[in-house]
Amino acid sequence: MTYEYSIATTYVGLTTLKAQGISRWPRQSFQPYVDERDAGGGGIIVVGTARERWTWDLICRADWNILYNYRTGATTPVFIRTKDELDAWHSYSALMIWPGNVDWVVTKAFKFSIEFHNLVLQS
């Protein structure tokens, strides 16, 4: 299986995490919408834009630094390539939400997650 997890500040700049030197790929969680609402008459409507979360059970400081270089604030516009809820690979523009605190044990962090909100599919 080929892993295509990628991140960049431009669509044409998308580069795989592996090519950037990140030694482990993340566990990912894709959410195609935020919530379901009752539309009446037994119908349901979905609301909100897609979201994604990349989680590393263990990430070393060097890999974390590569990702941190994309951060320009608490939320940063980026482009990512990740799998959707059907395990198909797609590229999206997104807002990267950087975690507030990271618990380091020497040079490693456990259960490190980055969230991506407002995913917009790129052609």
C-alpha positions as CSV (number, residue, x, y, z in Angstrom):
1,M,0.0,0.0,0.0
2,T,1.3,3.4,-0.9
3,Y,0.9,6.2,1.7
4,E,0.5,9.6,0.2
5,Y,0.0,11.8,3.2
6,S,1.3,15.2,2.1
7,I,1.3,18.8,3.3
8,A,2.4,22.1,1.8
9,T,1.6,25.8,1.8
10,T,0.6,25.6,-1.9
11,Y,-1.3,23.0,-3.9
12,V,1.5,22.5,-6.4
13,G,4.0,22.2,-3.5
14,L,2.3,19.1,-2.0
15,T,5.1,16.8,-0.9
16,T,4.7,13.5,1.0
17,L,5.6,13.5,4.6
18,K,8.2,10.8,3.9
19,A,9.9,12.9,1.3
20,Q,10.1,15.7,3.8
21,G,11.9,13.5,6.3
22,I,9.0,12.5,8.6
23,S,9.7,8.9,9.6
24,R,6.2,7.7,10.5
25,W,2.9,8.4,8.8
26,P,-0.1,9.4,11.0
27,R,-3.2,7.6,12.0
28,Q,-5.9,9.6,10.3
29,S,-9.5,10.3,11.1
30,F,-11.7,11.9,8.3
31,Q,-15.0,13.4,9.2
32,P,-17.0,14.4,6.0
33,Y,-19.3,16.7,7.9
34,V,-19.7,18.1,11.4
35,D,-23.2,17.2,12.5
36,E,-26.5,15.7,11.4
37,R,-29.8,17.5,11.9
38,D,-33.4,16.4,11.7
39,A,-34.9,17.7,8.5
40,G,-38.4,16.6,9.5
41,G,-40.4,13.8,7.9
42,G,-37.7,11.3,8.8
43,G,-35.1,13.1,6.7
44,I,-31.6,14.1,7.9
45,I,-29.4,16.9,6.6
46,V,-25.7,17.1,7.2
47,V,-24.1,20.4,8.2
48,G,-20.5,21.7,8.4
49,T,-17.4,21.2,6.3
50,A,-15.1,18.2,6.3
51,R,-12.5,17.8,9.0
52,E,-9.4,15.7,9.3
53,R,-7.1,14.7,12.2
54,W,-3.6,13.3,11.9
55,T,-2.4,11.6,15.1
56,W,1.0,10.1,15.8
57,D,1.1,7.7,18.8
58,L,4.8,8.7,19.0
59,I,6.6,11.6,17.2
60,C,10.2,12.5,17.6
61,R,11.3,16.2,17.9
62,A,12.8,16.2,14.4
63,D,9.6,15.1,12.7
64,W,7.6,17.5,14.9
65,N,9.9,20.4,13.8
66,I,9.2,19.6,10.1
67,L,5.4,20.0,10.7
68,Y,5.9,23.0,13.0
69,N,7.6,24.9,10.2
70,Y,4.2,25.1,8.5
71,R,2.7,26.8,11.5
72,T,2.3,30.6,11.2
73,G,-0.3,31.0,14.0
74,A,-2.9,29.0,15.9
75,T,-4.6,28.3,12.6
76,T,-2.7,28.2,9.3
77,P,-3.9,27.7,5.8
78,V,-2.3,24.7,4.2
79,F,-2.9,22.0,1.5
80,I,-3.0,18.4,2.5
81,R,-3.4,15.0,0.8
82,T,-5.1,12.4,2.8
83,K,-7.7,9.6,2.7
84,D,-11.5,10.3,2.9
85,E,-14.0,8.1,4.7
86,L,-13.9,5.6,1.8
87,D,-10.1,5.3,1.9
88,A,-9.7,7.2,-1.4
89,W,-6.8,9.7,-1.6
90,H,-7.7,13.4,-2.2
91,S,-6.0,16.8,-1.9
92,Y,-7.7,19.6,0.1
93,S,-7.1,23.1,1.1
94,A,-7.6,23.4,4.9
95,L,-7.0,25.3,8.0
96,M,-4.4,23.6,10.2
97,I,-5.2,23.8,13.9
98,W,-2.0,23.4,15.9
99,P,-2.4,21.8,19.4
100,G,-2.0,24.2,22.4
101,N,0.3,22.0,24.4
102,V,2.6,19.1,23.6
103,D,3.8,16.8,26.4
104,W,7.4,15.9,25.7
105,V,9.3,13.1,27.2
106,V,12.9,13.9,26.4
107,T,12.8,14.2,22.6
108,K,9.5,12.4,22.0
109,A,5.8,13.3,22.2
110,F,3.0,10.8,22.7
111,K,-0.5,11.1,21.1
112,F,0.4,14.2,19.1
113,S,-2.5,15.4,16.9
114,I,-3.0,18.1,14.3
115,E,-6.5,19.0,13.1
116,F,-7.5,20.3,9.7
117,H,-10.8,22.2,9.4
118,N,-12.8,23.6,6.5
119,L,-11.5,21.0,4.0
120,V,-12.1,22.0,0.4
121,L,-11.5,19.4,-2.3
122,Q,-9.0,20.4,-4.9
123,S,-9.4,19.3,-8.5
